[in-house]
Amino acid sequence: MTSVGMLLYPGVTQLDLAGAYEVLARLPDTRVTLVAAAPDAEATPAVRSEFGLTLIADEPFLPASQFDVLVVPGGPGVNQLLDDDRFLDCLAHVAEGAEWITAVCTGALLLGAAGLLRGYRATTHWQCLDMLALVGATPVAERVVVDRNRVTGAGVTAGIDFGLTLAAELRGRDVAERIQLLMEYAPAPPFDAGSPRTAEPHIVRQIVAERAELIAQRRASLTRRSRTDVRNREG
């Protein structure tokens, strides 16, 4: 039985989580557990997502948590966790016992801040891709990146592609393809605006402007952490 732990925290993007969950929960001989990394996680398992959807965790995320596969989704709530040393220490500790250390979207920034992507190729949401270099990772502009036992997915909807890729690693391609067919996952979007390379320039500018403060906060947190890590290594 393969145990999969998927992280919940206030402000998580639910599709980062749900896309990967839908795939991984269909894997044979696999148990998926939702773990809450909230200040009151031991008192209540309820976590509100980015847009207010209430998600119910199975258990709290603790240093004693053990999973074969650790999955960290992204979302605006990443910003607060990037400055939470207690959480990042817990993440690093739990990851030590995992066979696969993975993330969807900006969950990769949390892995990086915890020191778990140094020396690895990785991807994340296009607005944050270059920030991976601040935590010692090599940014790769791909939908899903596999580097040894690290698997990272790009923004939000890439969680399904991430899940299928990880499913193939865990149970083989035939199993992953059966899941894809059952889900009828055959993307045919109505617009070719799913990438900054194909979206209309004015749409890209709007998104960049709307999220400028959020992105700047992440960059500042990772820059501070990067400088601290450098001083610690030099010392």
Phi, psi and omega per residue, in radians:
M1 nan 2.161 3.106
T2 -1.610 2.227 3.121
S3 -1.724 2.260 3.125
V4 -2.059 2.180 3.078
G5 -1.887 2.108 3.138
M6 -1.958 2.227 -2.997
L7 -1.438 2.359 3.000
L8 -2.010 2.488 3.049
Y9 -2.750 2.723 -3.137
P10 -1.005 2.278 3.130
G11 1.531 0.215 3.064
V12 -1.194 2.560 3.017
T13 -1.445 2.028 -2.953
Q14 -1.115 -0.537 -3.138
L15 -1.296 -0.477 2.989
D16 -0.956 -0.768 -3.127
L17 -1.349 -0.891 -2.975
A18 -1.172 -0.642 3.138
G19 -1.073 -0.824 3.115
A20 -1.208 -0.688 -3.135
Y21 -1.048 -0.762 -3.097
E22 -1.008 -0.659 3.120
V23 -1.324 -0.931 -3.006
L24 -1.154 -0.558 3.133
A25 -1.205 -0.306 3.124
R26 -1.562 -0.100 3.141
L27 -1.222 2.392 3.068
P28 -1.163 2.607 3.088
D29 0.950 0.749 -3.111
T30 -2.361 2.374 3.065
R31 -2.064 2.135 3.131
V32 -1.799 2.219 -3.134
T33 -2.073 2.291 3.047
L34 -1.606 2.170 -3.085
V35 -2.068 2.305 -3.034
A36 -1.670 2.087 3.065
A37 -1.771 1.106 3.135
A38 -2.035 2.685 -3.115
P39 -0.959 -0.593 -3.112
D40 -1.877 0.508 -3.035
A41 -1.006 -0.586 -3.104
E42 -1.313 -0.365 -3.117
A43 -1.601 -0.606 -3.102
T44 -2.505 2.372 3.138
P45 -1.585 0.060 -3.091
A46 -1.466 2.279 3.132
V47 -2.287 2.323 -3.138
R48 -1.661 2.302 -3.106
S49 -1.372 -3.106 -3.117
E50 -0.874 -0.741 -3.096
F51 -1.926 0.400 2.964
G52 1.638 0.024 3.072
L53 -1.189 2.228 -3.134
T54 -1.504 2.141 3.130
L55 -1.945 2.420 -3.084
I56 -1.847 2.069 3.138
A57 -1.396 2.705 3.073
D58 -1.466 -0.505 -3.101
E59 -2.878 2.883 3.106
P60 -1.355 2.728 3.077
F61 -1.576 1.946 -3.051
L62 -2.232 2.784 3.095
P63 -0.984 -0.412 -3.134
A64 -1.492 -0.074 -3.133
S65 -1.097 2.454 -3.136
Q66 -2.333 2.217 3.128
F67 -2.492 2.591 3.024
D68 -1.267 -0.620 -3.136
V69 -2.220 2.192 3.097
L70 -1.898 2.184 -3.116
V71 -2.105 2.175 -3.129
V72 -2.036 1.882 3.086
P73 -1.397 2.939 -3.129
G74 -1.845 -2.986 -3.137
G75 2.559 2.974 3.123
P76 -0.986 -0.504 3.134
G77 -1.119 -0.231 3.066
V78 -0.978 -0.669 -3.053
N79 -0.968 -0.783 -3.136
Q80 -1.175 -0.691 -3.088
L81 -1.240 -0.437 3.133
L82 -1.100 -0.404 3.136
D83 -1.860 0.201 -3.096
D84 -1.796 1.630 -3.073
D85 -1.079 -0.616 -3.140
R86 -1.100 -0.782 3.118
F87 -1.123 -0.805 -3.093
L88 -1.116 -0.645 3.066
D89 -1.110 -0.707 3.112
C90 -1.122 -0.756 3.135
L91 -1.057 -0.789 3.140
A92 -1.120 -0.679 -3.116
H93 -1.167 -0.812 3.141
V94 -1.115 -0.665 -3.119
A95 -1.102 -0.489 -3.136
E96 -1.017 -0.535 -3.110
G97 -1.673 0.029 -3.084
A98 -1.638 2.517 3.063
E99 -1.395 -0.560 3.124
W100 -2.223 2.269 -3.139
I101 -2.067 2.000 -2.904
T102 -2.403 2.882 3.125
A103 -2.720 2.691 3.020
V104 -2.046 2.387 3.068
C105 0.961 -2.345 -3.047
T106 -1.344 0.072 2.930
G107 -1.030 -0.458 3.101
A108 -1.086 -0.536 3.116
L109 -1.146 -0.629 3.098
L110 -1.194 -0.727 3.055
L111 -1.032 -0.772 -3.127
G112 -1.114 -0.749 -3.135
A113 -1.139 -0.453 3.101
A114 -1.508 0.073 3.105
G115 1.405 0.336 -3.003
L116 -1.732 0.004 3.125
L117 -2.089 0.070 -3.119
R118 -1.097 2.122 -3.134
G119 1.524 0.095 -3.136
Y120 -1.954 2.646 2.949
R121 -1.414 2.465 -3.089
A122 -2.755 2.863 3.070
T123 -2.316 2.971 3.098
T124 -2.896 -2.995 3.108
H125 -0.991 2.496 -3.017
W126 -1.012 -0.522 -3.125
Q127 -1.285 -0.267 -3.079
C128 -2.074 0.066 -3.008
L129 -0.976 -0.769 -3.083
D130 -1.180 -0.366 -3.136
M131 -1.171 -0.353 3.138
L132 -1.053 -0.508 3.119
A133 -1.135 -0.473 3.138
L134 -1.169 -0.384 -3.130
V135 -1.912 0.356 3.022
G136 1.445 0.173 3.103
A137 -1.659 2.852 3.044
T138 -1.760 1.942 -3.118
P139 -1.184 2.361 3.133
V140 -2.283 2.134 -3.111
A141 -1.458 1.237 3.103
E142 -2.294 2.822 -3.108
R143 -1.136 -0.788 3.094
V144 -2.437 2.407 3.128
V145 -2.179 2.231 3.067
V146 -1.996 2.124 3.065
D147 -2.349 1.814 -3.045
R148 0.964 -2.093 -3.105
N149 -1.755 0.355 3.044
R150 -1.863 2.257 3.070
V151 -2.248 2.186 3.132
T152 -2.256 2.532 3.118
G153 -2.030 2.687 3.116
A154 -1.306 -2.702 -2.968
G155 -1.208 2.352 2.908
V156 0.726 -1.459 -3.070
T157 -1.145 -0.321 3.088
A158 -1.140 -0.178 3.099
G159 -1.035 -0.555 3.102
I160 -1.245 -0.801 3.090
D161 -1.056 -0.738 3.065
F162 -0.994 -0.849 -3.116
G163 -1.063 -0.740 3.136
L164 -1.172 -0.689 3.112
T165 -1.107 -0.801 3.130
L166 -1.157 -0.660 3.101
A167 -1.041 -0.718 3.122
A168 -1.149 -0.644 3.105
E169 -1.150 -0.648 -3.056
L170 -1.454 -0.672 -2.990
R171 -2.260 0.013 3.122
G172 1.713 2.771 -3.039
R173 -1.128 -0.676 -3.112
D174 -1.039 -0.746 3.120
V175 -1.113 -0.770 3.134
A176 -1.091 -0.700 -3.135
E177 -1.214 -0.598 3.072
R178 -1.108 -0.736 3.108
I179 -1.104 -0.753 3.134
Q180 -1.048 -0.724 -3.137
L181 -1.188 -0.758 3.106
L182 -1.040 -0.629 3.119
M183 -1.406 -0.143 -3.040
E184 0.868 0.834 -3.131
Y185 -1.492 1.669 -3.140
A186 -2.426 1.299 -2.982
P187 -0.946 2.299 3.062
A188 -2.554 1.239 -3.038
P189 -1.110 2.610 -3.122
P190 -1.240 -0.339 -3.126
F191 -2.309 2.665 3.094
D192 -1.707 0.998 -3.063
A193 -2.127 0.373 -3.070
G194 -1.513 0.100 3.133
S195 -2.528 2.555 3.089
P196 -1.111 -0.290 3.117
R197 -1.376 -0.366 -3.078
T198 -2.045 -0.357 3.140
A199 -1.209 2.701 3.076
E200 -1.067 2.414 -3.085
P201 -0.927 -0.661 -3.103
H202 -1.214 -0.509 3.077
I203 -1.197 -0.750 3.107
V204 -1.056 -0.779 -3.129
R205 -1.079 -0.696 3.125
Q206 -1.087 -0.804 -3.134
I207 -1.093 -0.779 3.141
V208 -1.060 -0.755 -3.122
A209 -1.179 -0.735 -3.099
E210 -1.127 -0.565 -3.036
R211 -1.868 0.235 -3.040
A212 -1.028 -0.776 -3.099
E213 -1.171 -0.764 3.126
L214 -1.030 -0.785 -3.114
I215 -1.190 -0.704 3.139
A216 -1.091 -0.668 3.113
Q217 -1.098 -0.743 3.122
R218 -1.106 -0.771 -3.121
R219 -1.095 -0.713 -3.136
A220 -1.131 -0.752 3.141
S221 -1.098 -0.793 -3.118
L222 -1.226 -0.570 3.094
T223 -1.153 -0.766 3.095
R224 -1.077 -0.758 -3.117
R225 -1.171 -0.656 3.127
S226 -1.101 -0.760 3.133
R227 -1.134 -0.696 3.096
T228 -1.101 -0.749 -3.134
D229 -1.109 -0.693 3.116
V230 -1.100 -0.802 3.134
R231 -1.084 -0.700 -3.139
N232 -1.132 -0.705 -3.135
R233 -1.218 -0.661 3.141
E234 -1.234 -0.551 -3.138
G235 -1.342 nan nan
